[in-house]
Amino acid sequence: MEQRVNDTLSPYRTFSRAEWASLRQDTPMTLTGGEVARLRSLNDRLDIAEVEDIYLPLSRLLSMYVAATQNLFRAQQGFLGTEDVKMPYVIGVGGSVAVGKSTTARVLEALLARWPNTPKVELVTTDGFLYPNAVLEREGLMERKGFPESYDLPALLHFLSEVKAGHRPARAPVYSHIVYDVMPNHWVDISQADILIVEGLNVLQAAVPPKDGNAIPFVSDFFDFSVYIDADEDMLRRWYVDRFLTLRETAFRDPMSYFHRYSQLSDEAACETATSIWTRINLVNLHENILPTRQRADLILKKGANHTVEEVSLRRL
């Protein structure tokens, strides 16, 4: 493979789409065309070629990482003389609004669950750990929804601590994108998972280290591997506006939808509204909190204008 000049100075090794696709080797395709279509998020693009070129090589790489981690776990068991229960391998998936995080997380969940040893794979989104709307409204944070301060971070860290400690079940709250709020008394139980995928906007974020040296855990401290989905800002804005227009014709029509008031907007008004929301909220969050975490990922998937991955960067070991 051709070595790029700046690769020698970067912590990442960068591959073109074709170079990355060649690393699939003999990894079998285990999803049908219909299954791939069902995994695709609204206005995202996912087809068999994308799975074969991007996600099957990633599945192959992850199989090696998981096996190596299991071997290291057994070695540590022998060193300590303990009989600890094997912990789930945790994969974080981060990136901007509208970049396709949910699609990536679901594809990985489907592929990893079909490895020959059929591991149990679970998927949790950090949306469930947002504070309820009533709390956000009381604290004046509704315009900051999705920003780090809008999440119940102690609850999220407690959940991940339970997962890594082997507590069964570890419970994660459920979020509804229809009512745009956390669902009271709705939970997803994570029990005996071999692999856990955690998807969210700010999952790779780190805080400022404390001056006294006391440990402050980050969400990413619990990850064994992390993926950042990347795209240029102009593309992200366009994808967000396109998704908003599609939702205006679909989910927003539901009288129960929090955004039902947008369902009657004209095309021009809908574009203006979506662009305003993007610029006022999502773009600010991207600049302040999400984009700065990109270089903390183990793998960066860079998307092009047609929503397909054009370049892959893998952190060197």
N, C-alpha and C positions, 0 to 999 in steps of 0.2 A: 504494500500500500504506500501511496505517496505521502511523505512526511511534510506537513506544512511548516513554513518558516517559524511562525509564532508558536507552534506546538512545543518547541524546545524551551520556551519561557513560561508556558502555561501549566497549571496543575492538571489540565485536561488533555486527553488525546481526542482529536476531532475527526469525524468520519463523514464523508458524503453519504447520501442515501444509498447509492449503489455499493459503496464499501461496507456499510453497516449491514445491508441485506445479505451480502456474501457470508457473513458470520453466522447465519442461520444454520448452515451445513445441513445435517439430516434431521433437524428438529421437525417432527410431524405437525401437519395442520390438523387441529382437532375440532375446529369450529366450522359449521356449515354457513352458507351465504345468508340463510334466514336468521341464524343466531347472531351473526355479525350485524345485520340490520337492526336487530332488537337491542343490541348493546349501544348503538349510536345515539348520542344526545341530540336534542333539537338543533337543527341547522349546522351540526357538525358533519364532517365527512369521514366516513369509515367504510372501507370495502375490503374484500379479500386481499387485494394487493397491499394495502396498508398493514394489515395484520401480518402477512408473510414477510414484508420487507422490514418492518420496524419492530413489531411486538414478538414475533417468534425468535429473532435473535436475542431480544431482551429476556424472553422466557428462558432461553438456553443459558444466558449469563447468570440469571437469578438462580437457576438450578445449581450452578457451580458455587455461588455465594452461600446458598442455604446449606449445601452439603459441607462446605468448609466451616461454616459456623457451627454445625452440629458436631463435626470432628473436634473443633476447639472446645466446645462445651464438654464433650466426653473427656478430653485431655485435662480440663480444669477439674472435673469431677475426680479423676484419678489423683491429681495433685493435692486436692483438698481432702480427699477421702470422704466425700459427701455423696448423697443419693438424691440430689435436687431433681425436681421434675423439669423436663425440657420446656423452655419457654417458647412462645410463638415468635417466629421471625416477622418483624414489623417493617413494613414498607410505607414510606410517606410519599404522597403525591401532592405537589403544590403548583401554584401559578395564578395568573390573573383570572378575574371574572371573564367568562365567554371564551376562554382559551381551549377548553375541552378536557378539563381535569376529570370530570365524571366519566367520560368515555374511556379515557386511559385507564382509570381505576377499575371500571367494569370489565374491560378487555383483559387486563392482568388477572383479575379475579377468576374469570372464565378459563383462561389458559392455564393458570397455575393449578387450578382444581382438577385439571385433566392430565397432570403428569402421571407417569406409569404407576407411581405409588399412591395415587389419588389422595393427596393431602386435603385436610379440611381448611378451606380458605374463607375468611370473613372480611367484610368491607364496612367501614364506619366513616361517615362524613362528620367534620367538625361543626357543621351547621347545627346539629343537635345540642351543642354546648354554647350556642349563643344565649345570652340572657333573654328571658321572655320579653315580648314587646312592652308589657306593662312596666317592667323594670327599666327598659331602654327609654321609654317615654318619660318616666319619672326623673331619670338622670339626664335627660336632654341628649340622648345618644342615638335617636332613630336615624339621624342623618349620618351617623358614624357606624351604622350596622355593617359588619364585615371587617371593621378596623379591630386591631388587637384588644382595645378596651371594651369591645362589645361582647367578648366571650367570657364565660365563667371559667377562667384559666385554672383555678384550683380544682374544679370538678373534672376538667379534662386531664390534668396531671394525675389526679387520684385514679381516674379510670385507667390510664396507661400504666400507672404503678401497679394496679391490681392485675392487669394483663401480664406484665412482666414478672410479677410475683407468683403467677400461677393460680390466683384466686378464681374460683368458678362458682357461678358465672360473674364476669365483670359486666356491668350494665351501662349502656350508653343511651341517652335520651334521643327521641326521634323528632325530626323537624318536618313541617309540612310547607312545601313551596306554594300550595294553594292559599292557605290562610296566612302564610308568611310569618309563621311563629312556631315555637316549640310546642309539641303536643303534650298536654298534661297527662301524666300516668301512662305514657307510651314509652316502651323501652325495647332495645335490642340486646339480647343476652349473648355475650361472647364466652363460649365455654369449650375448652379443649381444641382451640384453633391451632393449626400448625403454622399458618401464615395469616397475619392481620394487615390489611391495607387501610391506611388512614389518609383520607383525602380532604383538603381544605386550602383556603386562601393563604393562611399565615403559618402553616405547619412547620416551615423551616426557619421561622423567626427566632432570633436570639436577643436576650436583653443585655443591658450594659452590665458587665461583671461587677460584683460588689467590691467595695474598697477593702472590706475586712476579710475577704477571702472565703466567706461562708458560701456554701453551695446553694445556688438558685437553679433548680432544674428548668430546662427548656423542653418543649414538646419533642423537638428533634433529638434530644438526648436518648429517647426511647426507640429511635429508628435504627434498624440494621442496614437499611438502604433507602435512598431518597431520590425522587424524580421531580424535576422542575420542567413544566411545559412552557415554552417560550414563544413569543411572536412579537412583531413590531407593533408599536402603539396604534398606528393608523389601521392596521388590520384588526386589532382587538376592538377598536371603536366601531368599525364597520360590522364586525361579527355581532357585537352587542346590540347595535341598532337593528340589524337584520333579525336577530332573535326576538327582540322586543316587538317588531312588526308581526312576526309569526305568532307570538303569544297573544297579541291583540286579537287575532282571528281564532284562537284556540282556547287556551287555559283562562285567559282574562274574561272570556264570555261566561264562565261559571259564576253565578251570583255569589258563591261562597268565596271567590277569589279576592284577596286583599287588593288586587289591582283591577278589579272589575270596572272601576271608573274610567280606566283607559281604553276599554273595549270599543267605545263609540268615537274615538278620536279619528280624525281624517288622517290620510297618509302623511300630509305635511305636518300636522300637529303632533302625530305620533313620532315622527323623525326628530322634531324639535325637542319633544319631551325626553326621548331616549338619549339624545345627544347631551341634553342638560344634565340628566342623571349621571351619565358616563363621566362628563367633565367635572361635575361638582363633587362626586363621591368616588366612583370607581377609579378614575385616573389618579386622583389624589392618593387613594389607598395603594395603588400600584407604585407610585413614585416613592411614597413615604415608607411603606412596609413590605410590599411583596417583591418588587424587583431587587431590592438590596439583598434578598435571601438567595437569589439565583446561584451565586457562587458557592453556596453551602451544600448544594445538591451533589449527589454522586453521579447523576446522569442528567443531562439537559437535552430535551427534545425540542429542536427549533423548527417551528412550522412556517410554511410559506403561505402565499395569498389564497391558495385553494384549500387551506386547512389540512394539508398533508405535511408530514415531517420531511424536511429537506436536509437536515444536518443533525448529527448526534455527537454529543461530547461526553466522554466517560472519564471520570476522575481517575488519575493514576494511583496505584497502590504504593 
